Amino acid sequence: MKKYLMPAVRLTAVLIVLLAVMYPLLIAAVGKMSKGGGNGETVAVNGKVVGFANVGQSFTEDKYFYSRPSAVNYNAAGSGGSNKGASNADYLKVVAERIDTFLAHNPGVKRDDVPVELVTASASGLDPHLSPAAVYVQVARIATIRGIPQERINKLVESHVQAPLLGLLGPSTVNILQLNIALDALSSISK
């Protein structure tokens, strides 16, 4: 028994030091070296923090590009999805209501042209990005409300499309917070 006990105690002690001390310190050091020093990458307008670059937030006014719905009401302390399956009646009702609401605010869009990401929450509930297609489908509404030609808004969107990492990993995306900030700037220039 003693033959096996002491190696097990030593291994446990080594793993405690390695996994409960060294690994957290390494991760904290990496976080301190990242943008925002491990506290998140903030986005500021005129010196005032208006959000985080990698955390989605709600935009429901028609003058802004809508963000992706969130199952956790954009609460970064409670990241998560709805856990309801695609055939769940309650979930289908919520999605149908979101589609109807989107179509009411975007009368020129057909039901089949509503991108799925505009009516379903992401797995984290905090996705700050939409696909370019989900952004372009909203351009006509925003152009009408803000009185800006669609071509100018399309160019603004185009300038905010982020290509996949290394041209290979992931889809092209648009950060909605940063796009809406640029949209406000474009509107103030256009007046």
N, CA and C atoms as a LAMMPS dump frame, in Angstrom:
ITEM: TIMESTEP
0
ITEM: NUMBER OF ATOMS
573
ITEM: BOX BOUNDS ff ff ff
-5.0000000000000000e+02 5.0000000000000000e+02
-5.0000000000000000e+02 5.0000000000000000e+02
-5.0000000000000000e+02 5.0000000000000000e+02
ITEM: ATOMS id mol type element x y z
1 1 1 N 0.82 -1.191 0
2 1 2 C 0 0 0
3 1 3 C 0.864 1.255 0
4 2 1 N 1.893 1.293 0.848
5 2 2 C 2.763 2.449 0.917
6 2 3 C 3.463 2.68 -0.412
7 3 1 N 3.7 1.592 -1.119
8 3 2 C 4.348 1.669 -2.425
9 3 3 C 3.533 2.53 -3.398
10 4 1 N 2.213 2.478 -3.303
11 4 2 C 1.342 3.229 -4.198
12 4 3 C 0.888 4.566 -3.61
13 5 1 N 0.859 4.669 -2.299
14 5 2 C 0.347 5.873 -1.639
15 5 3 C 1.243 7.094 -1.872
16 6 1 N 2.527 6.954 -1.662
17 6 2 C 3.419 8.108 -1.779
18 6 3 C 3.498 8.664 -3.204
19 7 1 N 3.602 7.807 -4.245
20 7 2 C 3.571 8.381 -5.608
21 7 3 C 2.253 9.117 -5.891
22 8 1 N 1.142 8.577 -5.375
23 8 2 C -0.152 9.231 -5.597
24 8 3 C -0.2 10.592 -4.9
25 9 1 N 0.34 10.682 -3.691
26 9 2 C 0.364 11.958 -2.968
27 9 3 C 1.247 12.958 -3.704
28 10 1 N 2.422 12.52 -4.162
29 10 2 C 3.327 13.419 -4.893
30 10 3 C 2.689 13.889 -6.202
31 11 1 N 2.082 12.973 -6.917
32 11 2 C 1.42 13.346 -8.176
33 11 3 C 0.29 14.336 -7.924
34 12 1 N -0.474 14.114 -6.873
35 12 2 C -1.554 15.047 -6.532
36 12 3 C -0.991 16.426 -6.206
37 13 1 N 0.083 16.474 -5.435
38 13 2 C 0.689 17.758 -5.082
39 13 3 C 1.205 18.479 -6.325
40 14 1 N 1.855 17.761 -7.215
41 14 2 C 2.369 18.37 -8.45
42 14 3 C 1.214 18.909 -9.294
43 15 1 N 0.146 18.128 -9.423
44 15 2 C -0.989 18.57 -10.23
45 15 3 C -1.708 19.772 -9.606
46 16 1 N -1.766 19.818 -8.277
47 16 2 C -2.378 20.986 -7.616
48 16 3 C -1.579 22.244 -7.946
49 17 1 N -0.256 22.161 -7.823
50 17 2 C 0.585 23.324 -8.123
51 17 3 C 0.465 23.694 -9.6
52 18 1 N 0.513 22.678 -10.468
53 18 2 C 0.464 22.937 -11.907
54 18 3 C -0.889 23.482 -12.351
55 19 1 N -1.968 22.843 -11.943
56 19 2 C -3.29 23.19 -12.469
57 19 3 C -4.045 24.241 -11.648
58 20 1 N -3.743 24.353 -10.366
59 20 2 C -4.458 25.32 -9.532
60 20 3 C -3.662 26.603 -9.308
61 21 1 N -2.373 26.593 -9.65
62 21 2 C -1.559 27.788 -9.447
63 21 3 C -0.926 28.255 -10.769
64 22 1 N -0.123 27.396 -11.372
65 22 2 C 0.629 27.804 -12.567
66 22 3 C -0.286 28.097 -13.754
67 23 1 N -1.223 27.208 -14.035
68 23 2 C -2.103 27.405 -15.192
69 23 3 C -2.959 28.677 -15.048
70 24 1 N -3.623 28.923 -13.91
71 24 2 C -4.374 30.19 -13.776
72 24 3 C -3.484 31.427 -13.9
73 25 1 N -2.264 31.352 -13.365
74 25 2 C -1.349 32.489 -13.504
75 25 3 C -0.978 32.723 -14.964
76 26 1 N -0.751 31.647 -15.7
77 26 2 C -0.446 31.767 -17.13
78 26 3 C -1.611 32.401 -17.878
79 27 1 N -2.823 31.94 -17.608
80 27 2 C -4.002 32.49 -18.288
81 27 3 C -4.199 33.963 -17.905
82 28 1 N -3.988 34.308 -16.638
83 28 2 C -4.107 35.712 -16.21
84 28 3 C -3.067 36.578 -16.911
85 29 1 N -1.846 36.057 -17.087
86 29 2 C -0.793 36.812 -17.773
87 29 3 C -1.154 37.032 -19.24
88 30 1 N -1.67 36 -19.89
89 30 2 C -2.095 36.139 -21.29
90 30 3 C -3.22 37.17 -21.381
91 31 1 N -4.171 37.137 -20.441
92 31 2 C -5.26 38.109 -20.424
93 31 3 C -4.757 39.529 -20.254
94 32 1 N -3.765 39.723 -19.4
95 32 2 C -3.205 41.062 -19.179
96 32 3 C -2.514 41.604 -20.417
97 33 1 N -2.008 40.71 -21.263
98 33 2 C -1.319 41.141 -22.482
99 33 3 C -2.293 41.401 -23.634
100 34 1 N -3.552 40.996 -23.494
101 34 2 C -4.516 41.185 -24.577
102 34 3 C -5.082 42.605 -24.545
103 35 1 N -5.851 42.954 -25.591
104 35 2 C -6.502 44.26 -25.648
105 35 3 C -7.426 44.394 -24.447
106 36 1 N -7.377 45.526 -23.776
107 36 2 C -8.215 45.756 -22.614
108 36 3 C -7.625 45.198 -21.335
109 37 1 N -6.46 44.603 -21.389
110 37 2 C -5.796 44.093 -20.196
111 37 3 C -6.58 43.017 -19.469
112 38 1 N -7.362 42.235 -20.182
113 38 2 C -8.132 41.156 -19.569
114 38 3 C -9.505 41.596 -19.077
115 39 1 N -9.83 42.855 -19.25
116 39 2 C -11.133 43.361 -18.805
117 39 3 C -12.108 43.546 -19.964
118 40 1 N -11.746 43.082 -21.139
119 40 2 C -12.594 43.252 -22.307
120 40 3 C -12.16 44.461 -23.114
121 41 1 N -12.391 44.385 -24.415
122 41 2 C -12.021 45.48 -25.319
123 41 3 C -13.187 46.457 -25.4
124 42 1 N -13.043 47.602 -24.759
125 42 2 C -14.141 48.571 -24.75
126 42 3 C -14.157 49.386 -26.041
127 43 1 N -15.339 49.892 -26.358
128 43 2 C -15.523 50.777 -27.506
129 43 3 C -16.022 52.109 -26.953
130 44 1 N -15.338 53.189 -27.301
131 44 2 C -15.687 54.505 -26.778
132 44 3 C -16.029 55.459 -27.915
133 45 1 N -16.944 56.358 -27.616
134 45 2 C -17.303 57.45 -28.531
135 45 3 C -17.156 58.745 -27.756
136 46 1 N -16.33 59.635 -28.269
137 46 2 C -16.042 60.915 -27.596
138 46 3 C -15.595 60.705 -26.149
139 47 1 N -14.774 59.7 -25.924
140 47 2 C -14.235 59.425 -24.603
141 47 3 C -15.161 58.677 -23.659
142 48 1 N -16.377 58.379 -24.085
143 48 2 C -17.339 57.666 -23.244
144 48 3 C -17.475 56.218 -23.732
145 49 1 N -17.323 55.267 -22.818
146 49 2 C -17.454 53.855 -23.181
147 49 3 C -18.912 53.555 -23.489
148 50 1 N -19.148 52.997 -24.679
149 50 2 C -20.52 52.693 -25.102
150 50 3 C -20.774 51.195 -25.235
151 51 1 N -19.738 50.373 -25.034
152 51 2 C -19.935 48.931 -25.132
153 51 3 C -18.617 48.206 -25.239
154 52 1 N -18.726 46.916 -25.481
155 52 2 C -17.554 46.065 -25.658
156 52 3 C -17.56 45.512 -27.08
157 53 1 N -16.371 45.449 -27.665
158 53 2 C -16.247 45.019 -29.055
159 53 3 C -16.685 43.565 -29.257
160 54 1 N -16.516 42.731 -28.251
161 54 2 C -16.799 41.309 -28.429
162 54 3 C -17.992 40.808 -27.627
163 55 1 N -18.853 41.728 -27.228
164 55 2 C -20.083 41.353 -26.517
165 55 3 C -21.251 42.039 -27.214
166 56 1 N -22.211 41.26 -27.669
167 56 2 C -23.358 41.826 -28.358
168 56 3 C -24.216 42.655 -27.421
169 57 1 N -24.911 43.61 -27.998
170 57 2 C -25.848 44.402 -27.219
171 57 3 C -27.078 44.682 -28.067
172 58 1 N -28.146 45.04 -27.401
173 58 2 C -29.426 45.194 -28.077
174 58 3 C -29.519 46.504 -28.85
175 59 1 N -29.932 46.393 -30.096
176 59 2 C -30.287 47.554 -30.916
177 59 3 C -31.662 47.271 -31.482
178 60 1 N -32.661 47.997 -31.026
179 60 2 C -34.032 47.751 -31.487
180 60 3 C -34.654 48.952 -32.186
181 61 1 N -33.974 50.114 -32.142
182 61 2 C -34.512 51.278 -32.838
183 61 3 C -34.316 51.088 -34.34
184 62 1 N -35.31 51.512 -35.103
185 62 2 C -35.257 51.315 -36.549
186 62 3 C -34.144 52.09 -37.234
187 63 1 N -33.616 53.113 -36.575
188 63 2 C -32.544 53.9 -37.195
189 63 3 C -31.183 53.195 -37.083
190 64 1 N -31.149 52.079 -36.362
191 64 2 C -29.906 51.31 -36.216
192 64 3 C -30.047 49.923 -36.83
193 65 1 N -28.914 49.317 -37.159
194 65 2 C -28.927 47.924 -37.572
195 65 3 C -29.261 47.085 -36.346
196 66 1 N -30.229 46.182 -36.517
197 66 2 C -30.601 45.308 -35.409
198 66 3 C -29.439 44.351 -35.127
199 67 1 N -29.328 43.957 -33.881
200 67 2 C -28.343 42.942 -33.514
201 67 3 C -29.03 41.581 -33.453
202 68 1 N -28.231 40.56 -33.248
203 68 2 C -28.782 39.212 -33.155
204 68 3 C -29.547 39.068 -31.842
205 69 1 N -30.705 38.405 -31.849
206 69 2 C -31.425 38.2 -30.59
207 69 3 C -30.558 37.452 -29.573
208 70 1 N -30.863 37.677 -28.309
209 70 2 C -30.106 37.035 -27.24
210 70 3 C -31.046 36.246 -26.338
211 71 1 N -30.676 35.023 -26.015
212 71 2 C -31.476 34.2 -25.094
213 71 3 C -31.246 34.606 -23.65
214 72 1 N -30.215 35.417 -23.385
215 72 2 C -29.891 35.824 -22.004
216 72 3 C -30.012 37.334 -21.831
217 73 1 N -30.735 37.972 -22.741
218 73 2 C -30.953 39.42 -22.676
219 73 3 C -29.633 40.198 -22.619
220 74 1 N -28.645 39.731 -23.368
221 74 2 C -27.34 40.395 -23.511
222 74 3 C -26.609 40.55 -22.179
223 75 1 N -26.875 39.692 -21.238
224 75 2 C -26.209 39.726 -19.932
225 75 3 C -24.943 38.88 -20.001
226 76 1 N -23.808 39.546 -20.014
227 76 2 C -22.537 38.829 -20.163
228 76 3 C -22.229 37.935 -18.963
229 77 1 N -22.886 38.168 -17.84
230 77 2 C -22.668 37.309 -16.666
231 77 3 C -23.397 35.987 -16.801
232 78 1 N -24.315 35.9 -17.762
233 78 2 C -25.106 34.675 -17.899
234 78 3 C -25.137 34.172 -19.319
235 79 1 N -23.993 34.059 -19.968
236 79 2 C -23.923 33.633 -21.349
237 79 3 C -24.592 32.276 -21.533
238 80 1 N -25.386 32.154 -22.611
239 80 2 C -26.004 30.862 -22.884
240 80 3 C -27.096 30.948 -23.923
241 81 1 N -27.516 29.793 -24.419
242 81 2 C -28.582 29.705 -25.403
243 81 3 C -29.907 29.389 -24.726
244 82 1 N -30.919 29.089 -25.535
245 82 2 C -32.249 28.843 -24.981
246 82 3 C -32.442 27.392 -24.556
247 83 1 N -31.667 26.473 -25.069
248 83 2 C -31.793 25.033 -24.813
249 83 3 C -33.08 24.447 -25.367
250 84 1 N -33.811 25.184 -26.187
251 84 2 C -35.018 24.654 -26.802
252 84 3 C -34.676 24.156 -28.201
253 85 1 N -35.165 22.962 -28.519
254 85 2 C -34.898 22.364 -29.814
255 85 3 C -35.625 23.065 -30.942
256 86 1 N -35.179 22.781 -32.156
257 86 2 C -35.748 23.435 -33.338
258 86 3 C -37.209 23.07 -33.565
259 87 1 N -37.695 21.979 -32.961
260 87 2 C -39.098 21.594 -33.132
261 87 3 C -39.954 21.96 -31.92
262 88 1 N -39.387 22.637 -30.952
263 88 2 C -40.127 23.037 -29.755
264 88 3 C -41.173 24.094 -30.118
265 89 1 N -42.41 23.856 -29.742
266 89 2 C -43.51 24.753 -30.122
267 89 3 C -43.315 26.17 -29.573
268 90 1 N -42.854 26.279 -28.34
269 90 2 C -42.622 27.611 -27.765
270 90 3 C -41.535 28.358 -28.528
271 91 1 N -40.478 27.628 -28.868
272 91 2 C -39.375 28.246 -29.601
273 91 3 C -39.834 28.683 -30.998
274 92 1 N -40.599 27.829 -31.676
275 92 2 C -41.096 28.174 -33.009
276 92 3 C -42.005 29.399 -32.965
277 93 1 N -42.772 29.521 -31.888
278 93 2 C -43.646 30.69 -31.733
279 93 3 C -42.809 31.963 -31.583
280 94 1 N -41.742 31.886 -30.786
281 94 2 C -40.864 33.052 -30.595
282 94 3 C -40.214 33.45 -31.912
283 95 1 N -39.732 32.465 -32.659
284 95 2 C -39.088 32.755 -33.94
285 95 3 C -40.103 33.373 -34.922
286 96 1 N -41.314 32.815 -34.963
287 96 2 C -42.351 33.36 -35.86
288 96 3 C -42.676 34.81 -35.488
289 97 1 N -42.72 35.102 -34.191
290 97 2 C -42.978 36.484 -33.757
291 97 3 C -41.834 37.41 -34.167
292 98 1 N -40.625 36.923 -34.052
293 98 2 C -39.471 37.746 -34.468
294 98 3 C -39.511 38.02 -35.966
295 99 1 N -39.883 37.015 -36.753
296 99 2 C -39.982 37.202 -38.206
297 99 3 C -41.056 38.236 -38.519
298 100 1 N -42.212 38.101 -37.888
299 100 2 C -43.305 39.05 -38.13
300 100 3 C -42.894 40.475 -37.754
301 101 1 N -42.21 40.611 -36.626
302 101 2 C -41.747 41.937 -36.194
303 101 3 C -40.745 42.505 -37.194
304 102 1 N -39.812 41.66 -37.629
305 102 2 C -38.814 42.132 -38.601
306 102 3 C -39.492 42.582 -39.896
307 103 1 N -40.445 41.785 -40.383
308 103 2 C -41.125 42.129 -41.633
309 103 3 C -41.963 43.406 -41.488
310 104 1 N -42.53 43.616 -40.309
311 104 2 C -43.315 44.845 -40.088
312 104 3 C -42.429 46.083 -40.153
313 105 1 N -41.18 45.954 -39.719
314 105 2 C -40.263 47.1 -39.719
315 105 3 C -39.45 47.198 -41.018
316 106 1 N -39.499 46.152 -41.834
317 106 2 C -38.766 46.113 -43.108
318 106 3 C -39.728 45.648 -44.193
319 107 1 N -40.684 46.504 -44.583
320 107 2 C -41.765 46.07 -45.483
321 107 3 C -41.304 45.603 -46.863
322 108 1 N -40.137 45.975 -47.308
323 108 2 C -39.672 45.553 -48.628
324 108 3 C -39.024 44.172 -48.639
325 109 1 N -38.892 43.556 -47.486
326 109 2 C -38.221 42.258 -47.389
327 109 3 C -39.261 41.142 -47.41
328 110 1 N -38.969 40.086 -48.175
329 110 2 C -39.866 38.927 -48.22
330 110 3 C -39.522 37.972 -47.068
331 111 1 N -40.509 37.217 -46.635
332 111 2 C -40.34 36.288 -45.507
333 111 3 C -39.157 35.341 -45.733
334 112 1 N -38.998 34.832 -46.941
335 112 2 C -37.917 33.891 -47.222
336 112 3 C -36.543 34.557 -47.246
337 113 1 N -36.518 35.887 -47.292
338 113 2 C -35.235 36.6 -47.354
339 113 3 C -34.718 37.034 -45.976
340 114 1 N -35.447 36.711 -44.913
341 114 2 C -35.005 37.079 -43.559
342 114 3 C -33.916 36.096 -43.125
343 115 1 N -32.7 36.581 -42.918
344 115 2 C -31.626 35.667 -42.488
345 115 3 C -31.94 35.06 -41.124
346 116 1 N -31.631 33.798 -40.97
347 116 2 C -31.973 33.062 -39.757
348 116 3 C -31.345 33.681 -38.512
349 117 1 N -30.188 34.285 -38.659
350 117 2 C -29.515 34.853 -37.49
351 117 3 C -30.209 36.093 -36.935
352 118 1 N -31.116 36.684 -37.707
353 118 2 C -31.86 37.839 -37.202
354 118 3 C -33.069 37.43 -36.358
355 119 1 N -33.387 36.136 -36.356
356 119 2 C -34.557 35.677 -35.601
357 119 3 C -34.233 34.545 -34.633
358 120 1 N -32.966 34.139 -34.568
359 120 2 C -32.555 33.096 -33.626
360 120 3 C -31.347 33.596 -32.835
361 121 1 N -31.293 33.216 -31.575
362 121 2 C -30.163 33.62 -30.726
363 121 3 C -28.979 32.689 -30.981
364 122 1 N -27.796 33.221 -30.757
365 122 2 C -26.592 32.394 -30.877
366 122 3 C -26.448 31.524 -29.633
367 123 1 N -25.514 30.602 -29.678
368 123 2 C -25.303 29.703 -28.542
369 123 3 C -24.858 30.453 -27.298
370 124 1 N -24.115 31.534 -27.482
371 124 2 C -23.654 32.312 -26.324
372 124 3 C -24.667 33.363 -25.894
373 125 1 N -25.522 33.767 -26.818
374 125 2 C -26.457 34.855 -26.535
375 125 3 C -25.797 36.215 -26.537
376 126 1 N -24.511 36.254 -26.892
377 126 2 C -23.745 37.503 -26.817
378 126 3 C -22.994 37.793 -28.109
379 127 1 N -23.408 37.192 -29.197
380 127 2 C -22.684 37.356 -30.457
381 127 3 C -22.782 38.808 -30.937
382 128 1 N -21.646 39.507 -31.075
383 128 2 C -21.686 40.914 -31.501
384 128 3 C -21.732 41.081 -33.021
385 129 1 N -21.665 39.977 -33.745
386 129 2 C -21.553 40.042 -35.201
387 129 3 C -22.8 39.508 -35.898
388 130 1 N -22.982 39.979 -37.117
389 130 2 C -23.949 39.415 -38.055
390 130 3 C -23.213 39.149 -39.356
391 131 1 N -23.808 38.308 -40.191
392 131 2 C -23.24 38.112 -41.522
393 131 3 C -23.522 39.359 -42.357
394 132 1 N -22.752 39.593 -43.403
395 132 2 C -23.058 40.729 -44.28
396 132 3 C -24.478 40.66 -44.842
397 133 1 N -24.98 39.48 -45.159
398 133 2 C -26.346 39.351 -45.697
399 133 3 C -27.383 39.853 -44.693
400 134 1 N -27.181 39.561 -43.402
401 134 2 C -28.123 40.006 -42.369
402 134 3 C -28.051 41.508 -42.159
403 135 1 N -26.961 42.109 -42.54
404 135 2 C -26.832 43.568 -42.433
405 135 3 C -27.415 44.243 -43.68
406 136 1 N -27.06 43.734 -44.849
407 136 2 C -27.543 44.365 -46.091
408 136 3 C -29.072 44.331 -46.194
409 137 1 N -29.715 43.311 -45.614
410 137 2 C -31.173 43.22 -45.704
411 137 3 C -31.846 44.34 -44.909
412 138 1 N -31.115 45.039 -44.055
413 138 2 C -31.668 46.127 -43.244
414 138 3 C -31.38 47.516 -43.818
415 139 1 N -30.587 47.577 -44.874
416 139 2 C -30.12 48.869 -45.4
417 139 3 C -31.272 49.758 -45.869
418 140 1 N -32.253 49.201 -46.554
419 140 2 C -33.346 50.023 -47.098
420 140 3 C -34.098 50.742 -45.978
421 141 1 N -34.366 50.032 -44.873
422 141 2 C -35.071 50.648 -43.738
423 141 3 C -34.278 51.824 -43.175
424 142 1 N -33.004 51.605 -42.958
425 142 2 C -32.168 52.634 -42.355
426 142 3 C -31.998 53.82 -43.297
427 143 1 N -31.846 53.542 -44.583
428 143 2 C -31.714 54.631 -45.567
429 143 3 C -32.946 55.507 -45.564
430 144 1 N -34.106 54.891 -45.493
431 144 2 C -35.366 55.655 -45.494
432 144 3 C -35.488 56.502 -44.23
433 145 1 N -35.233 55.897 -43.082
434 145 2 C -35.401 56.611 -41.808
435 145 3 C -34.375 57.73 -41.652
436 146 1 N -33.157 57.48 -42.051
437 146 2 C -32.095 58.483 -41.862
438 146 3 C -31.976 59.448 -43.045
439 147 1 N -32.662 59.15 -44.153
440 147 2 C -32.594 60.032 -45.304
441 147 3 C -31.219 60.037 -45.964
442 148 1 N -30.577 58.908 -45.956
443 148 2 C -29.255 58.751 -46.568
444 148 3 C -29.402 57.784 -47.747
445 149 1 N -28.789 58.08 -48.903
446 149 2 C -28.894 57.146 -50.041
447 149 3 C -28.388 55.746 -49.675
448 150 1 N -29.081 54.721 -50.17
449 150 2 C -28.703 53.338 -49.874
450 150 3 C -27.261 53.035 -50.286
451 151 1 N -26.819 53.662 -51.38
452 151 2 C -25.464 53.382 -51.864
453 151 3 C -24.417 53.763 -50.806
454 152 1 N -24.641 54.883 -50.12
455 152 2 C -23.683 55.315 -49.083
456 152 3 C -23.686 54.348 -47.895
457 153 1 N -24.86 53.88 -47.531
458 153 2 C -24.924 52.93 -46.411
459 153 3 C -24.323 51.587 -46.835
460 154 1 N -24.573 51.181 -48.07
461 154 2 C -23.952 49.935 -48.552
462 154 3 C -22.425 50.027 -48.501
463 155 1 N -21.879 51.186 -48.886
464 155 2 C -20.422 51.362 -48.828
465 155 3 C -19.924 51.329 -47.386
466 156 1 N -20.702 51.915 -46.473
467 156 2 C -20.339 51.878 -45.054
468 156 3 C -20.303 50.427 -44.557
469 157 1 N -21.328 49.672 -44.906
470 157 2 C -21.364 48.257 -44.496
471 157 3 C -20.171 47.515 -45.084
472 158 1 N -19.936 47.739 -46.365
473 158 2 C -18.823 47.061 -47.047
474 158 3 C -17.496 47.343 -46.342
475 159 1 N -17.322 48.567 -45.858
476 159 2 C -16.064 48.918 -45.19
477 159 3 C -15.949 48.277 -43.803
478 160 1 N -17.041 47.748 -43.267
479 160 2 C -17.021 47.121 -41.947
480 160 3 C -17.066 45.592 -42.005
481 161 1 N -17.073 45.021 -43.184
482 161 2 C -17.066 43.558 -43.301
483 161 3 C -15.676 43.047 -42.943
484 162 1 N -15.644 42.148 -41.974
485 162 2 C -14.381 41.54 -41.542
486 162 3 C -14.255 40.183 -42.216
487 163 1 N -13.163 39.995 -42.937
488 163 2 C -12.937 38.74 -43.658
489 163 3 C -12.615 37.619 -42.673
490 164 1 N -12.785 36.371 -43.09
491 164 2 C -12.428 35.246 -42.222
492 164 3 C -10.953 35.31 -41.825
493 165 1 N -10.653 34.811 -40.637
494 165 2 C -9.281 34.782 -40.147
495 165 3 C -8.406 33.999 -41.126
496 166 1 N -7.334 34.618 -41.557
497 166 2 C -6.389 34.045 -42.519
498 166 3 C -7.073 33.674 -43.836
499 167 1 N -8.241 34.246 -44.077
500 167 2 C -8.966 33.954 -45.307
501 167 3 C -9.607 32.583 -45.326
502 168 1 N -9.5 31.842 -44.213
503 168 2 C -9.984 30.466 -44.184
504 168 3 C -10.945 30.16 -43.044
505 169 1 N -10.679 30.734 -41.881
506 169 2 C -11.375 30.296 -40.672
507 169 3 C -12.576 31.179 -40.36
508 170 1 N -13.764 30.599 -40.426
509 170 2 C -14.986 31.304 -40.086
510 170 3 C -15.552 32.088 -41.249
511 171 1 N -16.763 32.581 -41.068
512 171 2 C -17.405 33.364 -42.135
513 171 3 C -17.03 34.85 -42.047
514 172 1 N -17.37 35.6 -43.067
515 172 2 C -17.239 37.06 -43.02
516 172 3 C -18.292 37.58 -42.046
517 173 1 N -17.922 38.623 -41.282
518 173 2 C -18.84 39.148 -40.273
519 173 3 C -18.807 40.674 -40.258
520 174 1 N -19.796 41.251 -39.589
521 174 2 C -19.854 42.692 -39.367
522 174 3 C -20.142 42.902 -37.886
523 175 1 N -19.331 43.719 -37.211
524 175 2 C -19.567 44.039 -35.804
525 175 3 C -20.642 45.125 -35.753
526 176 1 N -21.784 44.795 -35.161
527 176 2 C -22.945 45.692 -35.207
528 176 3 C -22.726 46.96 -34.385
529 177 1 N -22.099 46.867 -33.235
530 177 2 C -21.845 48.069 -32.424
531 177 3 C -20.975 49.063 -33.2
532 178 1 N -19.886 48.576 -33.76
533 178 2 C -18.991 49.47 -34.487
534 178 3 C -19.655 50.023 -35.746
535 179 1 N -20.477 49.207 -36.4
536 179 2 C -21.188 49.685 -37.588
537 179 3 C -22.194 50.775 -37.212
538 180 1 N -22.922 50.586 -36.123
539 180 2 C -23.901 51.606 -35.715
540 180 3 C -23.232 52.907 -35.271
541 181 1 N -22.07 52.816 -34.669
542 181 2 C -21.318 54.025 -34.324
543 181 3 C -20.912 54.764 -35.601
544 182 1 N -20.429 54.032 -36.575
545 182 2 C -20.054 54.644 -37.86
546 182 3 C -21.278 55.205 -38.575
547 183 1 N -22.414 54.537 -38.401
548 183 2 C -23.662 55.028 -39.011
549 183 3 C -24.064 56.374 -38.419
550 184 1 N -23.949 56.514 -37.101
551 184 2 C -24.237 57.815 -36.468
552 184 3 C -23.288 58.889 -36.989
553 185 1 N -22.016 58.542 -37.146
554 185 2 C -21.044 59.506 -37.669
555 185 3 C -21.393 59.897 -39.098
556 186 1 N -21.793 58.925 -39.91
557 186 2 C -22.188 59.212 -41.294
558 186 3 C -23.409 60.122 -41.316
559 187 1 N -24.357 59.877 -40.429
560 187 2 C -25.564 60.715 -40.377
561 187 3 C -25.234 62.139 -39.983
562 188 1 N -24.304 62.32 -39.048
563 188 2 C -23.957 63.686 -38.63
564 188 3 C -23.224 64.425 -39.736
565 189 1 N -22.474 63.713 -40.556
566 189 2 C -21.781 64.333 -41.694
567 189 3 C -22.792 64.711 -42.772
568 190 1 N -23.808 63.862 -42.949
569 190 2 C -24.783 64.073 -44.024
570 190 3 C -25.72 65.241 -43.75
571 191 1 N -25.824 65.685 -42.472
572 191 2 C -26.759 66.771 -42.14
573 191 3 C -26.19 68.121 -42.524
